[in-house]
Amino acid sequence: MDRKRRSPEEDRDEDGEAAPEVPNPLEGWDGPGEKPGPESTLKPEMIPIIAQEIASGATKRAAAAEAGTTEDCLGAWLKRGREAAGKRKRSKYTRLLIAYERAEAHHQRFLRKLGLQSVTDRHCNPRFVTYSLAVRDPKNWTIPKEPAAARGQAVVGELLTPAQARAALEERLERFLKVDDERVKAEQDASDPPPPPSPEGCHV
C-alpha cells in the first residue's frame, strides 16, 4: 500500500514553519573502497584530507579513516610532529601537526560562534555546542574534579561559581538554625515543671 502523501499544511510545526526532512544516513556514502588495508606511512596527500575532516568536526578516528589510515597511526604521526617541533625541526610530521592544530582551532571557533548565536536564536541548541567543546577540548571546557580523597582527608567536590557557593552556604545555615531551634525547644520542654493541678470542681 502506498504511503499517503502529506499536505504542505501537515508538514508544518506548531509555529507554522516547514518541518525538516529526515536526514538520509547514506547520503555521501561512496562505498567501502578498494584499498586492501590502512596506510601506515604518512603521505603528503593525506594531510589536507585529515585537516578538512577535523575542520568539519570529525573525530580523529573518522579523519584517519577518510585518509586511509587508522587513529593509532594518526596519533603516532602527531606525536612525532610535536617531538620534531620541540627540537625546532621541520618535516612532514610537523606539517601534519600544524594543519591538524589549525583545523581544530577552526572548528572550535565555529562552535564558539554557535554558542554566541544560541543566546538569541531559539533554534540553536547550546547543549550540542557545550558537549562538542567538552569532547574536543576537555581541559578548557569542563569543570575539573578532584580525585577521590583518601581516608581521613577532606572530600573536595566540583568547583562552584560564587553564586552556587553562596546558595549552598545559605541552605546549610538554614538547616543548622532549624535543627538548633528544635534542640533548644526540646531542652526547654524537658526543664519546665509541669503545671499545678486545677482545684477540684474548677474548669479551665
N, C-alpha and C positions, 0 to 999 in steps of 0.2 A: 504494500500500500504506500502510495506516495505521501510524503510529508506535506502537510498543508502549509502553504507559503504565508508568512506573517505579513500583515499590512504595515506600512510606514508608521501608523499610529501605535501599533503594538510593539514596534521596535524602539520606542522612546521610553526613557525613565520617568520617574515621578516629577522631575523638573522640566520635562518636555524636551530633553536633549536626546540626540540619537544614541541608542545603545551600541557599545563597541562590539565588533565581531570577535568571535572566539579565535585566538591565535592558533595557527597550524604548527605543531611541533616539528614537522618535517620540512618546513619552509627553509630553503637554503641548503638542505642536505644534498650532498653530491655523491653519496655512496661511500663505501668503506675504503676506497682507494686500492692501488695496486702494489704498494710498497711491501716488500717481504718482511720488514721489521723496522724498528725505530733506529734513527741515526744516532750514533754515539760520538760523532765528530762534529764540532761546530763549523758550519759553513757560512760564508758571508751572506748568502741569500736568505738564511734563516732569521737573521737579526731583524729586518723590517717586519717580517710576519709576526714574530714574537711581540715586537713593540706595538704593532697595531692592535693585536688581540688584548694586550694589557691595557692600552689606552681606552679600549672599548668597554673595559670592565671584566674581562675574562680572568679566571684564576690562573695561577702559574701552571697547573696541570693542563688546563684547556689550551693555554697558549703554546705549551710544549707540544701537545698533540697536533695542533694546526701546523706546526713547523716540522712535524715528522719525527719528533723525539719524545723523551719522557721527562717527567717532572724531576726525577733524580739527576738526569744529565743536565738539565737547565740549572738546577740548584748548584751543581758542581761547577758549571761554567761561570755562574755569577760569583761564586766563592773565589775562583781563580782570578776573576776580574778585580775583585776587591783586594786580593793579595797583591796583584800587579800594580794597582793604583796606589796602594800603600807604599810601594817601593818606587813610585814615580816612573813606572814603565808603561808603555803603550803596546797593545796587542789586540787581536780580535776579541779577546775576552773583556778588555776594558771598553771596547766599542759596544759590545753587548750590554755591559753594565750601565753605561751612560744612556743608551737607548731605552733600557728597561726602566731606569730611575725616572727618566723624562716622561715615559708613558704612564708610569704610576702616578707621578705628580699631576699629569694632565687629567687623569680620571678622578683623582681626589679633588682637584679644582672643580670639576664638573659636579661632583657630589655636593661640595660646599655651596655651589650656586643653586642647586636644587633645594638645599636646606634653607637658604635665604628666600627662595621662591615660595616655600611651603608656609611662610609667615602670612602671606596674603592670598595664596592660591589654594582653595579648598580641595582641588583635585590632586594636589601633590601630597603624598603620604610621607611625613617626616620619619616614620618608623623605618621605612626602607633605607632612607639616607643614613640614619644613625647606625643601623645594623651593618650596612655596607662599609661605612667608615671604620666601625669597630672590628670588622673582619679583616680589612685590608691593612689597618694600622692600629692594632690594639694598644700599643704603647702610648699613643697620644689621644685615643678616642674612647678609652674605657676607664672606669674608676678602679684604681688599684686596690687590692685586698691584701691584708697581712696574712702570712701563713698561719696555720693552726698553732695556737700558743701551746707551749709545753706546760706540763703540770706545775702549778704553783705560780704561773705567770698570768698577768692580766690579759684578758681577751680584747683585742682591738678589732672593731668591725670596719665596715666600709667608711670611706671618707664622706663627710656630710657637708652640705652647704651651711653657712651661718644661720639661715632661716630654719633649716631642718634641725640643727643642733639646738636652737632656742626653743623650738616647739617640743623637742624631746625632753629638754630640761624642765619646761613648764608642766608637761604631763607628769613627769616623775615627782615634781614638787607637789602637785595637786594630789597625787596618790599618797604621798607621805603625810601631808597635812590631814587627809581624811582618816588614815589609819591612826594618826596620833590623836585626833579628836575622839575617835571611838575608844582608844585606850584610856584617855583622861575621863571620859564619861563612865566607863566601866569601873574605874577606881573610885570615882565619887559615889556611884551607886553602892559599892561594897562598903564604903566607910560611913555613909549616912545611917543614923539609928532609925529603927522602924518607928512609924508614927504611933502615939499612945492610943490605946483602945477607946472607943467612944463610950460615954456613960450609957448605962442600960436604959433603954426606952427612948434614947435620942436617935434621931435620924439625921444624918448629914446630907 
